[in-house]
Amino acid sequence: MADKGFLTGGLENHLPEGVITTTLEAAFGWVRKTSLWPATFGLACCAIEMMSYGAPRFDAGRWGQEVFRASPRQADLMIISGRVSQKMAPVLRQVYDQMPNPKWVIAMGACASSGGMFNNYAIVQGGDHLVPVDMYVPGCPPRPDMLIDAMFKLRKELVMKHPMGAKQLRLWAEAEEAALAAPSTLEQRGLMR
């Protein structure tokens, strides 16, 4: 006969003090959350604000993000900061493709999000035309504390809830296909059009 107290009380009530129960996905999510390494991809004036984010006044090192990587193979976060020209678009995509999975993208500023004030043939009208963007930071240029807020939201929403294994590979493929097939920001209609 089974112990009725064990069935009703839950596992946590029967473990000794100091024992932590969690899933492997949650443990890896916590590790990823505390060690996001951004790739340096500053293209225009927003890059100055991105550099301020890593400087002593805002100090991204408090959250384990002080290491801006020059090599995409060591980074798991791309911050697109500034306008993306047509000549720079293939380079941006190549850097994104060289980053190991899991990887995330933040579009920092109006130009990286929607082309900004440059509605012409030379500027890509948003980073989402080239790579799937996970978080948008508005502003022209956005302040470093707005980037800090975006980092915390990215960590909370995506990094901690990220699956692992075969499920992860399938979800990556589906997400990238959906993001590239979605209508671009230029085609979307809103209050400003």
Secondary structure, 3 states (H helix, E strand, C coil): CCCHHHHHHCHHHHCCCCCCCCCHHHHHHHHHHCCCCEECCECCCHHHHHHHHHCCCCCHHHHCCCCCECCHHHCCEEEEECCCECCCHHHHHHHHHHCCCCCEEEEECHHHHHCCCCCCCCECCCHHHCCCCCEEECCCCCCHHHHHHHHHHHHHHHHCCCCCCHHHHHHHHHHHHHHHHCCCCCCCCCCCC
